[in-house]
Amino acid sequence: MSRISVRGMAVASATAVTAVGAVVGVASGEQQPTQVVDAAGSTTLLADISSGQQAQTVSDHISAQADAQQSAAQAAAQKAAAEAARIKAANAAKAKAAAEARAQQQAAARAASRATLAKAYTKGSVQAMALSIIGSETQYVCFSNIVTRESGWNYTAENAASGAYGLVQALPGSKMASVGADWRTNPATQIKWGLNYMNSRYGSPCGAWSFWQAHNWY
């Protein structure tokens, strides 16, 4: 039995082939020293072990190296997945922030537009408009009582909770489009729609006012 010098316990695949060849040589009776060189160039002496043990040692270290490579690959894959998840979350957060910023800008623009429109018609001018459209002063008073309580004669008034809009707080405000596409900005359109609604449902603005007094809505 000869003394064999084995370099490196963690053997690369090509080195393993050389090592197995060396073991076969010993098993066949050859007596010259055999060396197995690993990629790192380190040397470890194994004293007088059988050829079967040598082959097992080589096999064990090949398996160990394969396991180490697999573990490294899994760790790399996990790291890549974690980084991808982080990037996805960051992009989602940016998109949400951008959407919220756009919504705020749009809300501010609508508020500014309503403020501008409010200056175009004074409360007195809108009331005079309503009296002219309704015709009857008695019915106008009933109409005015409802509008005063619903919107304070603000034709751009909007209920943030329900979406009701305008002088008569139509719900939804888009109902007034049946009278005119300018229902958001034209108090005359809102007055005409409100008058039609009160006449059709309660018979007149005064009928609507009687119902409102009993229920606080109409």
N, C-alpha and C positions, 0 to 999 in steps of 0.2 A: 504494500500500500504506500503510495507516494504522498508527500506534502504538497498541497495545492494552494496557490495564492489567488484569492478572488478579490478583484477591485470593485468596491461599491456593493452595497446590499440592495439598493434600489436600481434595478438593471433595466436599460432601455431594450426595446424589442430586438434590435439588431445585435446587441450585446448578448441577449438571451440566447440567440441562435448559436453564437460562438461558444457560450457556456455549455449548452447542451451537447455541442460537438465535442467539447473537451471531456465531458462526463462519459460520453460514449467511448472516447479513446481510452480512458482509464478502465472502463468496464471490459474492453477487449484485451486488456493486458499490457498496454503500452505503459512504459515506466517514466517517460520524460515529463518534467513539470509542465503543468498547464496553467495559463493565466486567463482570467476573464477581466476585461477592462470596461469600466462604465464611463458614462459621459463626463462625470465629475473628476475622474482620474484618481479617486481615493482607493486605498488598498487595505484589505482586511485579510488576515491569515486564518484559514480553517484547518485545524490539525487532524490529520488521519481520519477522515470520515469516509464512509462507503460511497460507491458511485450512486447508489440509489438515494442516499441521503443528500448527495450533492445535487442530483436532479430535482429532488423535492424542494431543496433550498432555492434553486433557480426558479422553479415554478411558483413557489410562494411569493418570491419577490416580484415576479412578473405580475401576479395577481394583485399584490399590494400597490404596485405602480398604476395598474389599470383602475383600481379603486380610487386612488388619489386623483387621477385624471378625471374620473367621473364626478367625484366630489367637487373638484374645481370647476368643471363645466356646469354643474347644478348651481353652484354658488354664483357663477357669472350670469346664468340665466335668471336667477332670482333677483340679482342686482339690477339687471336690465329691465325686468318686469316692474320692479319698484320704481325705477326712474321713469318708465313710461307712464305709470299710474300718477306719479307726482306731476309730470308735465300735463297730463290730461286734466287733473284737478286744477292746476294753475290756469290752464286755458279756459276751463269752465267758469272759474271765478272771474277771470277777465271779461268773458262774454256776459256774465250776469251783471257785473259792474257797468259795462257799457250799455246794456239794456236799461238798467235803472237810471243811468245818466240821461239816456234819450227820453225816457218817460218823464223825468223831471223837467227837461227842456221843453217837451211838448206841453206839459201842464202849465209851465210858466208862460209859454207863448199863447195858450188859450186864455189864461188869466189876463195877460196884457191886451189881448184882442177884445175881451169883454169890457175891460176898463176903458178902452178907446171908444167902443160902441156906446157905453153908458154916457159918455160926454156928448154923443151925437144927438141924443134925445133927453130932454129934461123930464122930470116926473110930471110937471104941469103939462108939457106938450103931449105926453102919452095919454094923460087923463082926458085932455081935450079931444084927442084922436078917438078915444073910446066912446065918449059922449056922442061924437059925430057919427060913429058907426052904429051904435045901439039906437040912437034916435030918441027913445023915451027917457026922460030924466028919472022917472021912478025906477025903471029897470036898470038904468045906469047906476043909481045909488046902490041897488042890491049887488050888481056886478062889482062895483067898487069895494063894497064891504068884503066880498070874497077875495078879490085880488089883493087888497090891503093886507089881509091875514095870510095869504098864500105866498106872496112875493114882495110885498111892500112897494109894488109898482116898479119893480126892477125886472125888465124884460130879458136880462141875461142871468137871472137867478137860477142856480142849479143845485139840486139836492145831491150831495156827494154820496149819500147812503142809498137812495132809491133811484136816482137818475132823473127825477122829475125836473122839468125845465120851463122857464119863462114866466110870464105874468100869471097865468092860471095854473102853473105847475102841472102841465100835461105829463102823463106817465105812460110810456116813455115820451120824451119830447118829440121824437120823430113822427108821432101821430099827426102833428101839425103840418107835416109835409103835404097832407091831403088838401090844404088850402094854398100853400106856397112853399117853394123850395128854399125860400129865404127865412124860414121859421125861426132860425137861431138869431137873426139880426134885425128882423123887421117886427116891431110891436104891433103894427096893423094886422099882420098875418096872424099873430097870436090872439089878438082881440077877436078877430073873425072866427077863428077856430073855437075859442072859448065860448063865444056867444052861440055858435051852432051846437056845441056840446050841451050847454045849459038848456037850450030850447028843446033839443031832441030827447034829453033824459028827464028833465024836470019841468018842461013846459015853458020856462022862462028863467031869466036870471033871478027873479024874486023867488021862484019855486026852488031853485038851487040854493039860494041863501037860507030859506026856511030849513031845508035839509041840513045844511052846514051847521046851523045853530043847534040842531038836535044831536048831531054826530061829530062835529068838529072836522068833518071832511065832506067831500061831495063827489 
